[in-house]
Amino acid sequence: MYHKTVKPKKFLGQHFLKDLDIAKRIADTVDACPAIPVLEVGPGMGVLTQFLNQKPRELKVVEVDFESIAYLHEHFPELDEDIIEEDFLRMDLQRLFDGKPFVLTGNYPYNISSQIFFKMLDNKELIPCCTGMIQKEVAERIAAKPGTKAFGILSVLIQAWYSVEYLFTVNENVFNPPPKVKSAVIRMTRNESTDLGCDEQLFKQVVKTTFNQRRKTLRNSIKPLLGESCELTEMPLFNKRPEQLSVQDFVELTNLVATQL
């Protein structure tokens, strides 16, 4: 199945997986969310696609690289209509499966993995489950617990809506070309939250503002939102640094900030 016919392009962040056992393991991560369609982002030469395609569910793949598109049409003629030449970050996901929910998966291009997950969050009602392979460091950030160094913006924004499982680590040598970093496979599954209990836009703003100065206590890092002298900041909560707060603490902080705006 694996032919070296598509040249990995650096500007697209392409690293083609060549280990079929790992490809199958990644494809099997979607089984935790059965019976709904699957969208694969960045299939390249279809190393993951071949295993996803064996599953009894609807599959579409989206790829921005014209060479890969030609390769996929040649090797997966049965997917013809479902091979989409587009930029995932610019797609209207509502129209993909007629507004039906789907699983998002892929061996994601490392240079845009965070943007992919921000898009997932914007479409969280459509994406009950997202799995796939990303840079190990990004996976650790997404799965990080409060109080750890890796805990940050991605951790809070994703964990507010998804349960995160760090599944396994993947070595550099199973790729062509080998990336300079290790990779990891994760799965994010929508939690029960339908409403955060605070203003969602403000929540994002509070999380980003405080983590942008993560070494400072909240009393200092929240100033861009609350101004210099705000009585609120005398509360004990404001003695903490952002990575010490849970998602729920950020919800409470957002509601406090909202009273001042």
Disulfide bonds with the S-S distance in Angstrom:
none
